């Protein structure tokens, strides 16, 4: 059992000191994920990778339900926490702009991994929620690829599906999201 998995098990078992052991071990990888997500934000971004890591970490270890099976599951949960934080911030910015003015983007020409403006991130989130209702695995694949910056191979491993299946799901999810996001334009 890896050190991270051992600590995660201790946290799940209620060991309060285990959470203090976890952060130093996973901090650099979480910070890398956060920096990757924030590197494409528009200039003037006030949220720094360190703040995003800390907020995501607090949400993770402060939650009542930990149920992390292993290191990969923990990082998936961390990516999900970061996604929610960024979506919340994008929604807050949109409210401040009184509706924003979304811009159309084309997933066929631009890889989904490229950064979207905050307003488009909300459109993606809304469409991703619909996709999750239709097919949770495909939605999880998008979350892992887009919000955690994982490769198809890494995401397929976490989801427990083959690389070929992940490739098919990725192509489908991109097309589905493109359709959902652009049908209102």
Secondary structure as UniProt FT lines:
FT   HELIX           3..12
FT   TURN            13..14
FT   HELIX           16..38
FT   TURN            39..40
FT   TURN            43..44
FT   HELIX           49..62
FT   HELIX           71..96
FT   TURN            97..99
FT   TURN            107..109
FT   TURN            112..113
FT   HELIX           118..134
FT   HELIX           136..142
FT   HELIX           143..147
FT   HELIX           152..159
FT   HELIX           163..182
FT   TURN            183..184
//
